[in-house]
Amino acid sequence: MELYSIHMGILAQLTEEYIGSLGFVREIPRRDSLPLGTTDVVAVIGPRRVGKTHMMLRAARQILDGGGQALYVPMDDPSLRG
């Protein structure tokens, strides 16, 4: 259980860092958004560099700002490699 808490702490810290990076990006308004009130799994697919991660981080920020819980797990982050 302690290892689980450590990993969750790392993921929470990474989520905050990635969401904080949104302040350094010029946002282009888009008409698409993610459904925040669903329990369904939502897949975000598309070519590279079209804003998939940005859209997910904006959704995570909205959830956290509303008092909810959200984690962003970047699978290519070196600190998550075991």
CNS distance restraints for C-alpha pairs under 8 A (distance, minus, plus):
assign (resid   1 and name CA) (resid   5 and name CA) 6.42 0.50 0.50
assign (resid   2 and name CA) (resid   6 and name CA) 6.34 0.50 0.50
assign (resid   3 and name CA) (resid   7 and name CA) 6.26 0.50 0.50
assign (resid   4 and name CA) (resid   8 and name CA) 6.12 0.50 0.50
assign (resid   5 and name CA) (resid   9 and name CA) 6.07 0.50 0.50
assign (resid   6 and name CA) (resid  10 and name CA) 6.31 0.50 0.50
assign (resid   7 and name CA) (resid  11 and name CA) 6.16 0.50 0.50
assign (resid   8 and name CA) (resid  12 and name CA) 6.02 0.50 0.50
assign (resid   9 and name CA) (resid  13 and name CA) 6.17 0.50 0.50
assign (resid  10 and name CA) (resid  14 and name CA) 6.14 0.50 0.50
assign (resid  11 and name CA) (resid  15 and name CA) 6.03 0.50 0.50
assign (resid  11 and name CA) (resid  71 and name CA) 6.53 0.50 0.50
assign (resid  11 and name CA) (resid  72 and name CA) 7.10 0.50 0.50
assign (resid  11 and name CA) (resid  73 and name CA) 6.60 0.50 0.50
assign (resid  12 and name CA) (resid  16 and name CA) 6.33 0.50 0.50
assign (resid  12 and name CA) (resid  71 and name CA) 6.12 0.50 0.50
assign (resid  12 and name CA) (resid  72 and name CA) 7.85 0.50 0.50
assign (resid  13 and name CA) (resid  17 and name CA) 6.27 0.50 0.50
assign (resid  14 and name CA) (resid  18 and name CA) 6.09 0.50 0.50
assign (resid  14 and name CA) (resid  72 and name CA) 7.36 0.50 0.50
assign (resid  14 and name CA) (resid  73 and name CA) 7.77 0.50 0.50
assign (resid  15 and name CA) (resid  19 and name CA) 6.04 0.50 0.50
assign (resid  15 and name CA) (resid  71 and name CA) 5.67 0.50 0.50
assign (resid  15 and name CA) (resid  72 and name CA) 5.04 0.50 0.50
assign (resid  15 and name CA) (resid  73 and name CA) 7.28 0.50 0.50
assign (resid  16 and name CA) (resid  20 and name CA) 5.92 0.50 0.50
assign (resid  17 and name CA) (resid  21 and name CA) 6.35 0.50 0.50
assign (resid  18 and name CA) (resid  22 and name CA) 7.14 0.50 0.50
assign (resid  18 and name CA) (resid  57 and name CA) 7.28 0.50 0.50
assign (resid  18 and name CA) (resid  72 and name CA) 7.94 0.50 0.50
assign (resid  19 and name CA) (resid  57 and name CA) 5.70 0.50 0.50
assign (resid  19 and name CA) (resid  58 and name CA) 7.35 0.50 0.50
assign (resid  19 and name CA) (resid  60 and name CA) 7.67 0.50 0.50
assign (resid  19 and name CA) (resid  61 and name CA) 6.48 0.50 0.50
assign (resid  21 and name CA) (resid  25 and name CA) 7.26 0.50 0.50
assign (resid  22 and name CA) (resid  54 and name CA) 7.46 0.50 0.50
assign (resid  22 and name CA) (resid  57 and name CA) 7.74 0.50 0.50
assign (resid  22 and name CA) (resid  58 and name CA) 7.85 0.50 0.50
assign (resid  33 and name CA) (resid  55 and name CA) 7.01 0.50 0.50
assign (resid  33 and name CA) (resid  59 and name CA) 7.94 0.50 0.50
assign (resid  34 and name CA) (resid  42 and name CA) 7.97 0.50 0.50
assign (resid  34 and name CA) (resid  55 and name CA) 7.46 0.50 0.50
assign (resid  34 and name CA) (resid  56 and name CA) 7.55 0.50 0.50
assign (resid  34 and name CA) (resid  59 and name CA) 6.68 0.50 0.50
assign (resid  36 and name CA) (resid  59 and name CA) 7.11 0.50 0.50
assign (resid  36 and name CA) (resid  63 and name CA) 7.44 0.50 0.50
assign (resid  44 and name CA) (resid  52 and name CA) 6.44 0.50 0.50
assign (resid  45 and name CA) (resid  52 and name CA) 7.18 0.50 0.50
assign (resid  46 and name CA) (resid  50 and name CA) 7.13 0.50 0.50
assign (resid  46 and name CA) (resid  52 and name CA) 7.32 0.50 0.50
assign (resid  51 and name CA) (resid  55 and name CA) 6.04 0.50 0.50
assign (resid  52 and name CA) (resid  56 and name CA) 6.35 0.50 0.50
assign (resid  53 and name CA) (resid  57 and name CA) 6.08 0.50 0.50
assign (resid  54 and name CA) (resid  58 and name CA) 6.14 0.50 0.50
assign (resid  55 and name CA) (resid  59 and name CA) 6.29 0.50 0.50
assign (resid  56 and name CA) (resid  60 and name CA) 6.18 0.50 0.50
assign (resid  57 and name CA) (resid  61 and name CA) 6.11 0.50 0.50
assign (resid  57 and name CA) (resid  72 and name CA) 7.31 0.50 0.50
assign (resid  58 and name CA) (resid  62 and name CA) 6.25 0.50 0.50
assign (resid  59 and name CA) (resid  63 and name CA) 6.25 0.50 0.50
assign (resid  60 and name CA) (resid  64 and name CA) 6.15 0.50 0.50
assign (resid  60 and name CA) (resid  70 and name CA) 5.58 0.50 0.50
assign (resid  60 and name CA) (resid  71 and name CA) 7.15 0.50 0.50
assign (resid  60 and name CA) (resid  72 and name CA) 7.43 0.50 0.50
assign (resid  61 and name CA) (resid  65 and name CA) 5.92 0.50 0.50
assign (resid  62 and name CA) (resid  66 and name CA) 6.14 0.50 0.50
assign (resid  63 and name CA) (resid  67 and name CA) 6.56 0.50 0.50
assign (resid  63 and name CA) (resid  68 and name CA) 5.09 0.50 0.50
assign (resid  63 and name CA) (resid  69 and name CA) 6.48 0.50 0.50
assign (resid  63 and name CA) (resid  70 and name CA) 6.57 0.50 0.50
assign (resid  64 and name CA) (resid  68 and name CA) 4.95 0.50 0.50
assign (resid  64 and name CA) (resid  69 and name CA) 5.70 0.50 0.50
assign (resid  64 and name CA) (resid  70 and name CA) 6.37 0.50 0.50
assign (resid  75 and name CA) (resid  80 and name CA) 7.21 0.50 0.50
assign (resid  76 and name CA) (resid  80 and name CA) 7.73 0.50 0.50
assign (resid  77 and name CA) (resid  81 and name CA) 7.19 0.50 0.50
